[in-house]
Every structure is written in C-alpha cells, then in structure tokens.
Amino acid sequence: MRTAVLRAAESIDIIDMELSPPGVGQVLLDVVACGICGSNLHDWEHPHPANVGSAGAFGHEISAVVTQLGEGVTGVSVGDAVAVHPSKIGGCQQCSACREGAAWFCESKAPVPTYGFAEQM
C-alpha cells in the first residue's frame, strides 16, 4: 500500500509499505478520506524530528472502513464505516489515562505504523 512519509520541511514522499495483519484487539482499516489539521501544517513547515522518516506522522482526521479484525475485537464488524480518534490509537487501555478516556497520555502507548495519509492503517 502507499503511504506518505515526511522527509524534511516541505518534503513528503509517497512510499510503498506492507502492514502486518491486525493483532489481538486491532483492526485493519481502508482509509476513505483524511483531513489536514493545524499540527500537520505546522509539521510540514517545521518538522518534529520524531516525525521525519515516519510513515505514521501525518493524517489525523480519518474516516475509514473496517477490512479485517484481529482476535478479540468486538463492537465493530468488517465493512463498518468508522471515524478514527487518532489520539487513542496505540493506547494500552489499562493505565489510568486510558481508563479515564485520555489515551493520548497513555503511559505505554504503542507506535502506530501509519495514519490517515495512507491507503490503509
């Protein structure tokens, strides 16, 4: 699948990458649309070093369709249309921040291979 990678200020490449099948509690999504937010524009002009070279750096306003379910996933089915809350992606769902609905402060947040500026996530 194709995904955007920030290379430097005002420089994005489109690369091919392969995603692993969804693991326990994960889903695979086909991205339908993705908006551009202020943090994307800021990072485009003044990249944060952690985002340079990362396929997961851009695309935070995401609508998608569920295409695969990992083991133990409930509440969604293949074919469901979803809106993605990117700050909650990768949260452990066990720490106090996750339990309080603030997964963006997760104590052990997992890296996300790609966000919305990709064909899949």
C-alpha angles and dihedrals in degrees: 000000000000124000137172120249124192108227101174140325108325092356123112126168128198111227137177117242137165123230122212117241112270115279130213109320093005134112134202115229134196105218111231100178139351131192129213116243132196093261089055090052092047092049090048089060100031109021120206106233091236090060098050109103093007119125088202097060103094141048117053105164100071138171116183148155123245110242104167136019126212122218115293097016113147133171097046134062135202107278096031117136111229141182112220124225098206096193089063096050112109095016115144092227088215107077123084093257092054093044089052092052095254101110091155084077093049113154093219106023114176120228116256115224095215142353134204101309088078138076091246139015 
